[in-house]
């Protein structure tokens, strides 16, 4: 999904992440989402957390509209939702910007750098081998983005073309399984690099989550030509072992937000289009 090329983390070792966690436990208050304690239940007070009283959340930023930086703080659908979930649990929130590949593989969570991953992460059987997931909180589609006026109309038209994907994502998997055999698939560490590549004409198309591609159509230079139903749902991620109580509290809070209308308010804020 997202930001700096240095975050590709293909060689991320567990030892390196563990060392980083020692300095990261205080959260990123200067650019993070620092939620109020709120929530009468105080469900998070007895949970084993990286930092007492705070839900430490890792996310690969930017990946709008799910997570991005605005006014010196992290925001977006995922960030706003997990902040309200933490409030229901009686916790503050500290957000850390991390590489997606290490997060989705479970390395970052296993090292204890954060309590949860909130990063538009699709729940898959492969990821469940290393990660525990919350209940689903978002249904997703894949999509194909091309320059306005392109002769590419469907995934079959990618024959002999270059298509950008984000490494380690379900968008990459879908492309490799469904694109023509002679399509050149170019994997990038984040959406930022992908979008720069199609702007510069280095790739002919991007295949990734629909809401992210829609964000690239606002200037009228690019268009989404095809959507793909994949039955994908997003979940908040936690370490594989020992996160049962945390995920139960998260699921309870998520249920409350759905019932009292707060989930819909957040959803409408980012996906009214």
Phi, psi and omega in degrees: 000315220215240214280251194283146180298333181293347181268013180298326170051034178295332180255022182300124176259152180299325180295319181294319180294321180297320178295321179296324183298331181296331181262352188258357189295341181280357180079181183241070187296334182289330180229007185268178177263104186259086186287155176285162184293321172036192172063115183282341188287326183061032185297339183270357187293332183258007182276146175283102185248158176303319178226124183304134177081000184226134172270110180272120188241131175258138181209144178268111191240137007265152172207066184295147006268013184278319176207132178197169180257135180212125179062032179080007179230156175275137180213191183118171184302309180300315185292315179297319181293314182290333176294317178291325176298315179298321179299319177299331180272359181078029184238154167277175179232137170233126184253133177243135178273117182228170177284139185291322185300314179291329179289311183288339178278347180096354184297311182298318181290318180296330180283352179078023179287331181210165179276321184222153168253127176234093192207047179047048186263120179289137176282119178229157178296325180294316180291330179296344177292334184237353187223146169259141184243151169287178169300152178300144178235356181202136175262132188239157172236152169269164183202163181243121180253134178221163175297146177303132180088000179295151176276001176277119181242335180219171179296333179293336181282000179280000178304124180076006182252166176258129179236130180270138176223165174262130183296141177082005184256166176291337174296319176296315180299316180299318181296314182294331181276334191239342181285156176304150185297334181263009172287140177266113182266120183250115182268132179242156179286341184202166176298327181301313179292324178299313183294321176298323182293317181287329175296324181273359180077017181280337172228159184266343184199163173234136175238114181197189183303138184303311183300327180289315177296322177302323178299335180272001180263356190291336180271000177081002182269344182226157181217149174271119185258344181204143175241151184230120176281123184234002183059030180276140173229148178266149174220157171281138186256146176220168180299152188298317183248139173086011182251012185300313182295320179297313182292327175298316179295320178295315180296321178296317180294319178298319177299318179298317180294327176291319184287325183267003175090355181291324177301314181297323179299316180293316180301312181297329180298325186252342187231026179296334180283000000 
